[in-house]
Amino acid sequence: MICHAPELCLDLDRVQAIAHRQACRLTGRKRLDEDGRDLRSELVLAALERWPRYEPERGRPTAFLAISMANHGRSVLRRQRAAKRGGNAVTVSVSDVAPSRLLVPGRSREELVDLAHDVRVAVEALPPDLASVCREYLGGHRTTLGDAAPALRERFESLGLKEYLP
């Protein structure tokens, strides 16, 4: 028994029975497999966490438990399904994607590859301090160009890359 007030005691056996019913209902199975038993445990934990918010004047305790478990169970299953849908996700480096910021409508893939090459060559030709700032910026790091912006702008304009500058 768990009580948060003398008149509001919670029978753990009853909570587990409600959780079992809700887990069976949510999974659509009469017998719970390992995932179903994990869900049942999560539902019991959710009920215990939410019990202090139970207000007797708003309804019966079993209804409160059943509804809070059902809501939590649906959230858990939705997160699990979302994780499964994203299971084929591929991690890509931000530096591999950075040239896509240079996309200009009407440019062919070859032109974009050439542009990315030209930008790399231009960055490597910069003095070390400007090159490091530029690499961080193109690599997607949260940095500002700050005082380096005018010098970088001048250098890139002189290389014929003015149309790609912000």
Backbone as CSV, one residue per row, in Angstrom:
resi,resn,N_x,N_y,N_z,CA_x,CA_y,CA_z,C_x,C_y,C_z
1,MET,0.823,-1.179,0.000,0.000,0.000,0.000,0.873,1.250,0.000
2,ILE,0.505,2.185,-0.865,1.157,3.487,-0.910,0.082,4.528,-0.639
3,CYS,0.365,5.432,0.296,-0.632,6.446,0.649,-0.002,7.824,0.569
4,HIS,-0.681,8.758,-0.074,-0.220,10.140,0.001,-1.148,10.951,0.888
5,ALA,-2.168,10.320,1.383,-3.060,10.863,2.416,-3.734,9.638,3.036
6,PRO,-4.146,9.700,4.284,-4.719,8.516,4.931,-5.890,7.912,4.149
7,GLU,-6.709,8.729,3.532,-7.863,8.207,2.811,-7.545,7.824,1.358
8,LEU,-6.324,8.097,0.887,-5.959,7.825,-0.502,-4.805,6.832,-0.577
9,CYS,-5.082,5.587,-0.271,-4.069,4.544,-0.317,-4.163,3.813,-1.651
10,LEU,-3.029,3.328,-2.105,-2.946,2.672,-3.403,-2.479,1.238,-3.204
11,ASP,-3.260,0.276,-3.651,-2.927,-1.137,-3.551,-2.070,-1.525,-4.758
12,LEU,-0.802,-1.896,-4.517,0.124,-2.214,-5.604,-0.335,-3.413,-6.429
13,ASP,-0.971,-4.395,-5.810,-1.484,-5.541,-6.570,-2.543,-5.078,-7.573
14,ARG,-3.388,-4.170,-7.115,-4.431,-3.639,-7.999,-3.803,-2.833,-9.142
15,VAL,-2.773,-2.063,-8.839,-2.068,-1.277,-9.857,-1.450,-2.208,-10.897
16,GLN,-0.824,-3.290,-10.454,-0.204,-4.237,-11.389,-1.252,-4.920,-12.263
17,ALA,-2.405,-5.214,-11.697,-3.475,-5.835,-12.482,-3.991,-4.880,-13.554
18,ILE,-4.166,-3.630,-13.190,-4.621,-2.622,-14.165,-3.553,-2.438,-15.245
19,ALA,-2.288,-2.393,-14.839,-1.196,-2.228,-15.796,-1.140,-3.408,-16.761
20,HIS,-1.362,-4.619,-16.237,-1.357,-5.804,-17.095,-2.471,-5.697,-18.138
21,ARG,-3.661,-5.340,-17.696,-4.796,-5.196,-18.627,-4.510,-4.136,-19.682
22,GLN,-3.958,-3.008,-19.254,-3.667,-1.929,-20.196,-2.574,-2.341,-21.181
23,ALA,-1.552,-3.038,-20.704,-0.478,-3.487,-21.594,-1.021,-4.476,-22.629
24,CYS,-1.893,-5.386,-22.202,-2.512,-6.334,-23.143,-3.361,-5.585,-24.164
25,ARG,-4.108,-4.614,-23.703,-4.972,-3.832,-24.590,-4.137,-3.041,-25.600
26,LEU,-3.063,-2.411,-25.136,-2.238,-1.577,-26.010,-1.440,-2.393,-27.025
27,THR,-0.989,-3.571,-26.621,-0.198,-4.394,-27.540,-1.082,-5.291,-28.397
28,GLY,-2.333,-5.459,-27.995,-3.239,-6.314,-28.757,-2.996,-7.800,-28.540
29,ARG,-2.362,-8.136,-27.434,-2.046,-9.542,-27.140,-2.667,-9.953,-25.814
30,LYS,-3.051,-11.238,-25.735,-3.577,-11.745,-24.463,-2.448,-12.104,-23.517
31,ARG,-1.359,-12.584,-24.076,-0.178,-12.923,-23.280,0.937,-11.951,-23.655
32,LEU,1.622,-11.449,-22.642,2.653,-10.451,-22.884,4.002,-11.103,-23.132
33,ASP,4.662,-10.658,-24.187,6.035,-11.086,-24.420,6.958,-10.165,-23.610
34,GLU,8.243,-10.224,-23.876,9.193,-9.421,-23.097,8.915,-7.923,-23.246
35,ASP,8.633,-7.484,-24.473,8.322,-6.064,-24.680,7.045,-5.671,-23.940
36,GLY,6.060,-6.545,-23.936,4.810,-6.287,-23.224,5.028,-6.194,-21.728
37,ARG,5.903,-7.055,-21.201,6.202,-6.996,-19.762,6.952,-5.714,-19.424
38,ASP,7.825,-5.276,-20.336,8.519,-3.999,-20.122,7.517,-2.854,-20.110
39,LEU,6.572,-2.904,-21.037,5.535,-1.879,-21.087,4.722,-1.882,-19.796
40,ARG,4.367,-3.078,-19.322,3.601,-3.187,-18.070,4.370,-2.538,-16.922
41,SER,5.676,-2.772,-16.847,6.492,-2.167,-15.786,6.503,-0.649,-15.898
42,GLU,6.592,-0.160,-17.131,6.558,1.289,-17.321,5.219,1.874,-16.904
43,LEU,4.150,1.122,-17.155,2.821,1.607,-16.777,2.673,1.672,-15.265
44,VAL,3.218,0.689,-14.566,3.171,0.709,-13.097,3.942,1.923,-12.587
45,LEU,5.120,2.142,-13.141,5.928,3.289,-12.727,5.200,4.604,-13.017
46,ALA,4.579,4.696,-14.186,3.820,5.916,-14.536,2.688,6.142,-13.541
47,ALA,1.999,5.062,-13.157,0.895,5.201,-12.198,1.408,5.707,-10.849
48,LEU,2.538,5.167,-10.405,3.100,5.598,-9.123,3.551,7.059,-9.166
49,GLU,4.083,7.474,-10.316,4.513,8.865,-10.452,3.324,9.823,-10.472
50,ARG,2.220,9.383,-11.048,1.056,10.260,-11.209,0.094,10.208,-10.018
51,TRP,0.212,9.215,-9.173,-0.732,9.029,-8.074,-0.895,10.260,-7.182
52,PRO,0.175,10.978,-6.858,-0.010,12.171,-6.003,-0.923,13.230,-6.630
53,ARG,-1.151,13.182,-7.920,-2.035,14.159,-8.569,-3.496,13.710,-8.609
54,TYR,-3.777,12.536,-8.082,-5.156,12.037,-8.087,-6.036,12.903,-7.196
55,GLU,-7.181,13.295,-7.750,-8.145,14.105,-7.000,-9.438,13.300,-6.878
56,PRO,-9.792,12.840,-5.659,-10.957,11.978,-5.470,-12.265,12.574,-5.977
57,GLU,-12.409,13.880,-5.911,-13.669,14.493,-6.347,-13.854,14.437,-7.865
58,ARG,-12.774,14.120,-8.623,-12.881,14.080,-10.077,-13.176,12.687,-10.627
59,GLY,-13.105,11.649,-9.809,-13.406,10.310,-10.304,-12.852,9.217,-9.433
60,ARG,-13.108,7.982,-9.848,-12.634,6.824,-9.085,-11.143,6.614,-9.295
61,PRO,-10.473,6.058,-8.291,-9.027,5.851,-8.416,-8.659,4.873,-9.531
62,THR,-9.465,3.824,-9.722,-9.133,2.861,-10.786,-9.258,3.504,-12.162
63,ALA,-10.231,4.382,-12.343,-10.374,5.085,-13.620,-9.184,6.016,-13.849
64,PHE,-8.761,6.721,-12.797,-7.598,7.602,-12.902,-6.369,6.803,-13.327
65,LEU,-6.146,5.659,-12.656,-4.989,4.824,-12.972,-5.055,4.299,-14.404
66,ALA,-6.216,3.780,-14.786,-6.365,3.200,-16.124,-6.128,4.246,-17.215
67,ILE,-6.690,5.427,-17.044,-6.540,6.473,-18.061,-5.103,6.982,-18.113
68,SER,-4.492,7.201,-16.948,-3.114,7.695,-16.958,-2.168,6.634,-17.541
69,MET,-2.432,5.357,-17.260,-1.600,4.297,-17.835,-1.806,4.195,-19.345
70,ALA,-3.043,4.284,-19.796,-3.319,4.200,-21.229,-2.648,5.351,-21.978
71,ASN,-2.746,6.546,-21.430,-2.109,7.699,-22.070,-0.597,7.532,-22.134
72,HIS,-0.020,7.118,-21.027,1.431,6.926,-20.990,1.832,5.789,-21.934
73,GLY,1.074,4.711,-21.929,1.386,3.568,-22.795,1.351,3.935,-24.267
74,ARG,0.375,4.740,-24.670,0.307,5.181,-26.070,1.530,6.021,-26.422
75,SER,1.959,6.856,-25.499,3.158,7.675,-25.745,4.397,6.794,-25.906
76,VAL,4.518,5.797,-25.056,5.668,4.890,-25.130,5.672,4.154,-26.470
77,LEU,4.524,3.612,-26.859,4.438,2.874,-28.123,4.697,3.788,-29.320
78,ARG,4.226,5.020,-29.264,4.460,5.976,-30.353,5.957,6.260,-30.486
79,ARG,6.661,6.448,-29.350,8.106,6.681,-29.391,8.836,5.470,-29.946
80,GLN,8.409,4.261,-29.548,9.055,3.052,-30.044,8.867,2.908,-31.551
81,ARG,7.666,3.172,-32.029,7.411,3.069,-33.472,8.200,4.117,-34.239
82,ALA,8.308,5.305,-33.683,9.085,6.357,-34.343,10.553,5.953,-34.428
83,ALA,11.067,5.341,-33.370,12.459,4.889,-33.382,12.659,3.808,-34.433
84,LYS,11.680,2.932,-34.584,11.795,1.883,-35.602,11.768,2.482,-37.000
85,ARG,10.920,3.484,-37.214,10.848,4.112,-38.541,12.162,4.794,-38.873
86,GLY,12.820,5.338,-37.879,14.080,6.034,-38.111,15.274,5.109,-38.017
87,GLY,15.041,3.815,-37.946,16.123,2.851,-37.787,17.081,2.798,-38.950
88,ASN,16.656,3.244,-40.121,17.533,3.218,-41.289,18.242,4.550,-41.492
89,ALA,18.198,5.419,-40.489,18.812,6.736,-40.616,20.319,6.595,-40.730
90,VAL,20.898,7.436,-41.537,22.333,7.441,-41.745,22.881,8.731,-41.157
91,THR,23.950,8.623,-40.402,24.576,9.799,-39.820,25.514,10.406,-40.848
92,VAL,25.371,11.701,-41.062,26.180,12.399,-42.048,26.908,13.532,-41.357
93,SER,28.147,13.716,-41.697,28.932,14.801,-41.132,28.407,16.136,-41.639
94,VAL,28.389,17.121,-40.765,27.926,18.448,-41.152,28.830,19.013,-42.240
95,SER,30.118,18.708,-42.195,31.030,19.245,-43.209,30.727,18.663,-44.586
96,ASP,30.140,17.462,-44.649,29.742,16.901,-45.943,28.537,17.628,-46.513
97,VAL,27.715,18.202,-45.640,26.489,18.856,-46.064,26.706,20.346,-46.291
98,ALA,27.747,20.905,-45.714,27.967,22.350,-45.776,27.907,22.925,-47.187
99,PRO,28.477,22.281,-48.221,28.380,22.866,-49.558,26.943,23.041,-50.041
100,SER,25.986,22.317,-49.465,24.599,22.474,-49.900,24.073,23.867,-49.574
101,ARG,24.745,24.581,-48.654,24.330,25.954,-48.364,24.628,26.858,-49.553
102,LEU,25.477,26.403,-50.457,25.856,27.198,-51.612,24.937,26.962,-52.801
103,LEU,23.887,26.166,-52.604,22.998,25.840,-53.714,22.364,27.092,-54.290
104,VAL,22.386,27.161,-55.588,21.753,28.257,-56.306,20.830,27.620,-57.331
105,PRO,19.569,28.051,-57.395,18.654,27.449,-58.363,19.235,27.483,-59.774
106,GLY,19.084,26.403,-60.493,19.548,26.330,-61.874,20.969,25.818,-62.023
107,ARG,21.648,25.538,-60.919,23.015,25.020,-60.999,22.974,23.505,-61.140
108,SER,23.833,22.981,-61.976,23.903,21.529,-62.138,24.747,20.943,-61.015
109,ARG,24.664,19.646,-60.868,25.444,18.944,-59.829,26.940,19.154,-60.063
110,GLU,27.359,19.118,-61.326,28.777,19.291,-61.657,29.258,20.686,-61.252
111,GLU,28.421,21.699,-61.515,28.791,23.061,-61.141,28.939,23.180,-59.625
112,LEU,28.058,22.504,-58.898,28.137,22.550,-57.436,29.388,21.853,-56.928
113,VAL,29.761,20.748,-57.563,30.988,20.041,-57.172,32.193,20.925,-57.461
114,ASP,32.194,21.569,-58.632,33.288,22.482,-58.967,33.366,23.632,-57.974
115,LEU,32.211,24.164,-57.616,32.161,25.265,-56.663,32.722,24.832,-55.309
116,ALA,32.307,23.659,-54.834,32.815,23.159,-53.553,34.331,23.017,-53.602
117,HIS,34.856,22.542,-54.740,36.302,22.414,-54.907,36.965,23.795,-54.868
118,ASP,36.379,24.758,-55.592,36.935,26.114,-55.615,36.949,26.728,-54.223
119,VAL,35.891,26.491,-53.458,35.831,27.030,-52.099,36.910,26.390,-51.239
120,ARG,37.090,25.065,-51.352,38.146,24.397,-50.577,39.522,24.952,-50.922
121,VAL,39.778,25.138,-52.228,41.069,25.683,-52.660,41.249,27.095,-52.115
122,ALA,40.184,27.889,-52.173,40.259,29.266,-51.674,40.529,29.286,-50.175
123,VAL,39.886,28.395,-49.431,40.087,28.348,-47.982,41.512,27.933,-47.660
124,GLU,42.045,26.955,-48.393,43.413,26.490,-48.128,44.445,27.568,-48.456
125,ALA,44.109,28.476,-49.378,45.038,29.543,-49.758,45.023,30.710,-48.776
126,LEU,44.095,30.709,-47.847,43.999,31.797,-46.873,45.119,31.699,-45.841
127,PRO,45.441,32.822,-45.206,46.374,32.766,-44.073,45.793,31.842,-42.998
128,PRO,46.640,31.193,-42.203,46.173,30.193,-41.234,45.044,30.647,-40.316
129,ASP,45.104,31.893,-39.820,44.055,32.348,-38.913,42.710,32.470,-39.626
130,LEU,42.700,33.011,-40.838,41.452,33.131,-41.595,40.950,31.758,-42.046
131,ALA,41.884,30.897,-42.418,41.498,29.559,-42.877,40.805,28.784,-41.763
132,SER,41.311,28.882,-40.538,40.689,28.133,-39.439,39.291,28.669,-39.139
133,VAL,39.111,29.993,-39.172,37.790,30.572,-38.945,36.829,30.109,-40.036
134,CYS,37.301,30.137,-41.267,36.459,29.756,-42.406,36.104,28.262,-42.347
135,ARG,37.067,27.411,-42.000,36.792,25.969,-41.886,35.750,25.692,-40.819
136,GLU,35.858,26.382,-39.689,34.867,26.198,-38.624,33.482,26.608,-39.103
137,TYR,33.408,27.727,-39.800,32.125,28.218,-40.292,31.533,27.254,-41.310
138,LEU,32.335,26.828,-42.277,31.846,25.897,-43.306,31.567,24.517,-42.731
139,GLY,32.250,24.178,-41.644,32.039,22.883,-41.005,30.793,22.833,-40.155
140,GLY,30.077,23.937,-40.066,28.817,23.943,-39.330,28.958,24.256,-37.857
141,HIS,30.160,24.633,-37.410,30.331,24.980,-36.006,29.645,26.311,-35.736
142,ARG,29.134,26.444,-34.513,28.451,27.687,-34.159,29.521,28.739,-33.908
143,THR,29.858,29.450,-34.927,30.848,30.496,-34.801,30.421,31.665,-35.686
144,THR,30.925,32.831,-35.389,30.676,33.967,-36.261,31.995,34.329,-36.907
145,LEU,31.918,34.938,-38.043,33.143,35.308,-38.737,33.792,36.524,-38.095
146,GLY,32.994,37.328,-37.403,33.513,38.461,-36.636,34.413,39.370,-37.439
147,ASP,35.593,39.661,-36.887,36.547,40.584,-37.522,37.120,40.018,-38.813
148,ALA,37.027,38.705,-38.996,37.589,38.079,-40.191,36.697,38.279,-41.409
149,ALA,35.451,38.676,-41.215,34.493,38.766,-42.327,34.960,39.680,-43.451
150,PRO,35.420,40.916,-43.186,35.838,41.777,-44.308,37.001,41.187,-45.110
151,ALA,37.990,40.612,-44.420,39.136,40.031,-45.126,38.711,38.820,-45.950
152,LEU,37.819,37.999,-45.382,37.333,36.834,-46.128,36.521,37.263,-47.344
153,ARG,35.674,38.259,-47.150,34.854,38.752,-48.263,35.758,39.254,-49.401
154,GLU,36.760,40.037,-49.055,37.672,40.572,-50.064,38.396,39.450,-50.803
155,ARG,38.861,38.453,-50.062,39.605,37.343,-50.662,38.717,36.539,-51.607
156,PHE,37.482,36.225,-51.163,36.579,35.425,-51.999,36.099,36.218,-53.216
157,GLU,35.903,37.521,-53.061,35.516,38.336,-54.214,36.632,38.352,-55.260
158,SER,37.891,38.422,-54.796,39.010,38.448,-55.722,39.165,37.119,-56.473
159,LEU,38.608,36.050,-55.938,38.668,34.737,-56.588,37.436,34.471,-57.450
160,GLY,36.559,35.454,-57.605,35.394,35.306,-58.460,34.245,34.554,-57.803
161,LEU,34.218,34.534,-56.488,33.169,33.819,-55.761,32.177,34.779,-55.096
162,LYS,32.114,36.015,-55.593,31.269,37.041,-54.982,29.801,36.659,-54.932
163,GLU,29.288,36.019,-55.984,27.852,35.701,-56.028,27.436,34.695,-54.967
164,TYR,28.391,34.008,-54.353,28.058,33.012,-53.335,28.181,33.555,-51.920
165,LEU,28.608,34.784,-51.799,28.773,35.379,-50.474,27.442,35.898,-49.973
166,PRO,27.193,35.776,-48.659,25.927,36.285,-48.107,25.884,37.799,-48.110
